[in-house]
């Protein structure tokens, strides 16, 4: 068998038949377009937290009351003898 015939035979075997093409189209199907659910933005607010030296929150203050939060931090540090710190934290809005 000459190589030309052998090559033609390989191409013939490799080509999908009409039945295979039809089966492929049936199994593929069509995809329906899906609308994405609307995502609500997560709104957050900043609050001041007075924390102990280990990072445990002792008291929380609204953002505008920074002076009161600093005063509470100093008072707790003086009264307990342990360091307390003030940190701003973002929390979800209610």
C-alpha positions, 0 to 999 in steps of 0.5 A, spaced: 500 500 500 503 506 497 503 512 503 498 516 499 493 511 500 495 510 507 494 517 508 488 518 505 485 512 509 488 515 516 484 522 514 478 518 512 478 514 519 479 520 523 474 524 520 467 524 524 461 521 521 455 525 520 452 521 526 457 523 530 457 530 528 449 530 530 450 526 536 455 532 539 450 537 537 445 534 541 449 533 547 452 540 547 445 544 547 444 551 548 445 555 554 440 560 557 443 566 559 443 567 566 442 574 570 447 575 576 443 577 582 444 584 585 449 584 590 448 589 596 454 593 598 456 591 605 456 598 609 460 599 614 462 604 620 468 606 624 468 606 631 473 607 637 474 601 641 478 601 648 482 595 648 486 591 654 493 589 653 491 583 650 487 586 645 480 584 648 475 590 647 473 593 653 468 599 651 466 601 644 465 609 642 462 612 636 467 615 631 465 622 633 466 621 640 474 620 640 475 625 646 471 620 650 474 614 648 481 617 649 479 619 656 477 612 658 483 609 655 487 613 660 483 612 666 483 605 665 490 605 664 491 609 670 486 605 675 488 598 673 496 599 672 496 595 665 496 598 658 490 600 654 490 602 647 485 605 643 483 603 636 479 604 630 475 598 627 470 597 622 463 594 624 457 593 619 452 598 620 445 596 623 
